[in-house]
Amino acid sequence: MISRRIIRIKVLQVLYAHYTSPEKSINGTEKELFFSIQKTFDLYHYLLQLVVEIADHANSIIELRKKKHFPTAEDLNPNTRFVNNQVIFQIRHNKALLKQLEQSKLSWSNEPELVKKLYTELINADFYAEYMTKPERNYQDDKKVLELLMAEIILQSEDLSSILEEESIYWNDDLDFVVSMIIKTIKKFKDYSNENSALMPMFKDEEDSDFVKNLFRKCVLNHDDLGKVVEQHTENWDVERIAFIDKLIMEMAIAEFLHFTSIPTKVTLNEYIELSKYYSTQKSRNFINGILDKALKALKKDNLVLKAGRGLIGEESSEG
């Protein structure tokens, strides 16, 4: 599922594009935001299918070796443990995956060299050799080898990263997150389920879906007021010299302080400091941390930060 951190990143990206491209409308940018999130969800299914493509390539090599003029005993009696991996079987026949791939029109058919290279890297990996030579293998072994394939081969592939960047600008920052989604999915698979093994939904629940729209709208509709709060707490700084991306990060955090009663302020602070690690310099991260801390204290003093329910978690301790 699309985590709230990824939602925040997507909102930050479209806000930056919105303000640096004056001709963009709010409605148009909001549509682009949801399209960007849909593309992340597409990538989740696309990379699941890549595992099947690698297994198909492995099987094609087995079949070719059987047809050699002088096949060896190993050629005629190959180790089929990987191509018969139970989890790959579940992925291959998963109805939700097949439906999503058909809708998105995504296919690896034009990338045979990538599939071949990933397979070569896989068979040279120590974890693969261990998997293929174990006296016996079970369902947990089948899951583990795929988790390692995702984490150590697919995630680390520069060729894959380049291909994804060429295919969609929306995938530039998604690979780490999507691989982690797939590993979580594999961990949840059960050995008694087949074509209906559960895949992750796009959002955890309707609340997360609403969070996308509400965060974007609160930020864009209150842009001027949020900017003034930032300016109030950067009195000793030349505001014009503060990186625009840093301003947007601070405005988004302040919007959450003010308009999202169910999100604890500590969570908001931590999330936007994490975002600054990806989009700001080390100096900027410290600056953002300091400004947000000052802004939050001032907003609380003026009774403008109103939290309820889950939003109250940690508030008493942060006051002390």
JOGIGI-V784344 format. One record per backbone hydrogen bond with DSSP energy under -0.5 kcal/mol. NH is the residue of the N-H (numbers start at 0). CO is the residue of the C=O. E is the energy in kcal/mol with one decimal. If there is no record, write none. Layout:
nh=NH co=CO e=E
nh=NH co=CO e=E
//
This chain:
nh=1 co=201 e=-3.5
nh=2 co=0 e=-0.6
nh=6 co=2 e=-2.1
nh=7 co=3 e=-2.6
nh=8 co=4 e=-2.2
nh=9 co=5 e=-2.8
nh=10 co=6 e=-2.6
nh=11 co=7 e=-2.6
nh=12 co=8 e=-2.4
nh=13 co=9 e=-2.4
nh=14 co=10 e=-2.4
nh=15 co=11 e=-2.3
nh=16 co=12 e=-2.2
nh=17 co=13 e=-2.6
nh=18 co=14 e=-2.4
nh=19 co=15 e=-1.5
nh=20 co=16 e=-0.6
nh=20 co=17 e=-0.6
nh=23 co=20 e=-2.4
nh=28 co=24 e=-2.3
nh=29 co=25 e=-2.4
nh=30 co=26 e=-2.1
nh=31 co=27 e=-1.9
nh=32 co=28 e=-2.1
nh=33 co=29 e=-2.0
nh=34 co=30 e=-2.1
nh=35 co=31 e=-2.4
nh=36 co=32 e=-1.8
nh=37 co=33 e=-2.2
nh=38 co=34 e=-2.1
nh=39 co=35 e=-1.5
nh=40 co=36 e=-1.9
nh=41 co=37 e=-2.3
nh=42 co=38 e=-2.2
nh=43 co=39 e=-1.6
nh=44 co=40 e=-1.4
nh=45 co=41 e=-2.6
nh=46 co=42 e=-2.6
nh=47 co=43 e=-1.3
nh=48 co=44 e=-2.0
nh=49 co=45 e=-1.1
nh=50 co=46 e=-1.0
nh=50 co=47 e=-0.6
nh=51 co=47 e=-0.9
nh=52 co=48 e=-2.1
nh=53 co=49 e=-2.1
nh=54 co=50 e=-1.9
nh=55 co=51 e=-2.5
nh=56 co=52 e=-2.1
nh=57 co=53 e=-2.1
nh=58 co=54 e=-2.2
nh=59 co=55 e=-2.2
nh=60 co=56 e=-1.7
nh=61 co=57 e=-1.8
nh=62 co=58 e=-2.3
nh=63 co=59 e=-2.0
nh=64 co=60 e=-2.2
nh=65 co=61 e=-1.5
nh=66 co=62 e=-0.9
nh=66 co=63 e=-0.6
nh=67 co=64 e=-1.2
nh=70 co=67 e=-0.8
nh=75 co=71 e=-2.0
nh=76 co=72 e=-1.5
nh=77 co=74 e=-0.5
nh=79 co=77 e=-0.9
nh=83 co=79 e=-2.0
nh=84 co=81 e=-1.7
nh=88 co=84 e=-1.9
nh=89 co=85 e=-1.8
nh=90 co=86 e=-2.5
nh=91 co=87 e=-3.0
nh=92 co=88 e=-1.7
nh=93 co=90 e=-1.2
nh=94 co=194 e=-2.5
nh=97 co=93 e=-2.5
nh=98 co=94 e=-2.3
nh=99 co=95 e=-2.2
nh=100 co=96 e=-2.6
nh=101 co=97 e=-1.9
nh=102 co=98 e=-2.0
nh=103 co=99 e=-2.4
nh=104 co=100 e=-1.4
nh=105 co=100 e=-0.9
nh=110 co=107 e=-2.1
nh=114 co=110 e=-1.9
nh=115 co=111 e=-2.4
nh=116 co=112 e=-2.3
nh=117 co=113 e=-2.7
nh=118 co=114 e=-2.2
nh=119 co=115 e=-2.2
nh=120 co=116 e=-2.3
nh=121 co=117 e=-2.1
nh=122 co=118 e=-2.6
nh=123 co=119 e=-1.0
nh=124 co=121 e=-1.8
nh=128 co=124 e=-1.9
nh=129 co=125 e=-2.4
nh=130 co=126 e=-2.0
nh=131 co=127 e=-2.7
nh=132 co=128 e=-1.4
nh=133 co=129 e=-0.8
nh=133 co=130 e=-0.6
nh=141 co=137 e=-1.8
nh=142 co=138 e=-2.1
nh=143 co=139 e=-2.5
nh=144 co=140 e=-2.2
nh=145 co=141 e=-1.1
nh=146 co=142 e=-2.2
nh=147 co=143 e=-2.3
nh=148 co=144 e=-1.9
nh=149 co=145 e=-2.3
nh=150 co=146 e=-2.3
nh=151 co=147 e=-3.0
nh=152 co=147 e=-0.6
nh=152 co=148 e=-1.3
nh=153 co=148 e=-2.6
nh=154 co=149 e=-2.5
nh=156 co=152 e=-0.6
nh=156 co=153 e=-1.1
nh=157 co=155 e=-0.6
nh=160 co=156 e=-1.9
nh=161 co=157 e=-2.3
nh=162 co=158 e=-2.1
nh=163 co=159 e=-2.7
nh=164 co=160 e=-2.2
nh=165 co=161 e=-1.8
nh=166 co=162 e=-2.1
nh=167 co=163 e=-2.3
nh=170 co=167 e=-1.4
nh=171 co=168 e=-1.0
nh=173 co=170 e=-1.2
nh=174 co=170 e=-0.6
nh=177 co=173 e=-2.8
nh=178 co=174 e=-2.6
nh=179 co=175 e=-1.9
nh=180 co=176 e=-1.9
nh=181 co=177 e=-2.2
nh=182 co=178 e=-2.4
nh=183 co=179 e=-2.0
nh=184 co=180 e=-2.0
nh=185 co=181 e=-2.7
nh=186 co=182 e=-2.2
nh=187 co=183 e=-1.2
nh=187 co=184 e=-0.5
nh=188 co=184 e=-0.7
nh=188 co=185 e=-1.1
nh=192 co=189 e=-1.4
nh=196 co=193 e=-1.6
nh=208 co=204 e=-1.6
nh=209 co=205 e=-2.6
nh=210 co=206 e=-1.7
nh=211 co=207 e=-1.2
nh=212 co=208 e=-1.1
nh=213 co=209 e=-2.9
nh=214 co=210 e=-2.5
nh=215 co=211 e=-1.9
nh=216 co=212 e=-2.5
nh=217 co=213 e=-2.8
nh=218 co=214 e=-1.9
nh=219 co=215 e=-2.7
nh=220 co=216 e=-2.7
nh=221 co=217 e=-1.0
nh=222 co=219 e=-0.8
nh=225 co=221 e=-2.9
nh=226 co=222 e=-2.3
nh=227 co=223 e=-1.8
nh=228 co=224 e=-1.6
nh=229 co=225 e=-1.9
nh=230 co=226 e=-2.4
nh=231 co=227 e=-2.2
nh=232 co=228 e=-1.0
nh=232 co=229 e=-0.8
nh=233 co=230 e=-1.5
nh=236 co=233 e=-1.9
nh=238 co=236 e=-1.1
nh=240 co=237 e=-2.0
nh=241 co=237 e=-0.5
nh=241 co=238 e=-1.3
nh=246 co=242 e=-1.8
nh=247 co=243 e=-2.3
nh=248 co=244 e=-2.0
nh=249 co=245 e=-2.1
nh=250 co=246 e=-2.7
nh=251 co=247 e=-2.6
nh=252 co=248 e=-2.0
nh=253 co=249 e=-2.5
nh=254 co=250 e=-2.3
nh=255 co=251 e=-1.9
nh=256 co=252 e=-2.2
nh=257 co=253 e=-2.3
nh=258 co=254 e=-2.7
nh=259 co=255 e=-1.4
nh=260 co=258 e=-0.6
nh=262 co=259 e=-1.5
nh=263 co=261 e=-0.6
nh=267 co=263 e=-2.0
nh=268 co=264 e=-2.7
nh=269 co=265 e=-2.4
nh=270 co=266 e=-2.6
nh=271 co=267 e=-2.3
nh=272 co=268 e=-1.9
nh=273 co=269 e=-2.0
nh=274 co=270 e=-2.1
nh=275 co=271 e=-1.8
nh=276 co=272 e=-0.9
nh=276 co=273 e=-0.8
nh=277 co=273 e=-0.7
nh=277 co=274 e=-1.2
nh=278 co=274 e=-1.8
nh=279 co=275 e=-1.9
nh=284 co=280 e=-2.4
nh=285 co=281 e=-1.8
nh=286 co=282 e=-1.8
nh=287 co=283 e=-3.2
nh=288 co=284 e=-2.4
nh=289 co=285 e=-2.1
nh=290 co=286 e=-2.5
nh=291 co=287 e=-2.6
nh=292 co=288 e=-2.0
nh=293 co=289 e=-2.1
nh=294 co=290 e=-2.9
nh=295 co=291 e=-2.6
nh=296 co=292 e=-1.9
nh=297 co=293 e=-2.1
nh=298 co=294 e=-2.6
nh=299 co=295 e=-2.4
nh=300 co=296 e=-2.1
nh=301 co=297 e=-1.6
nh=302 co=299 e=-1.8
nh=303 co=298 e=-2.9
nh=304 co=298 e=-0.6
nh=305 co=303 e=-0.8
nh=306 co=304 e=-0.6
nh=307 co=260 e=-2.0
nh=310 co=307 e=-2.3
nh=311 co=308 e=-1.8
nh=312 co=309 e=-1.8
nh=314 co=311 e=-2.0
nh=315 co=311 e=-0.5
nh=317 co=313 e=-1.9
nh=318 co=314 e=-1.2
nh=319 co=315 e=-1.1
//
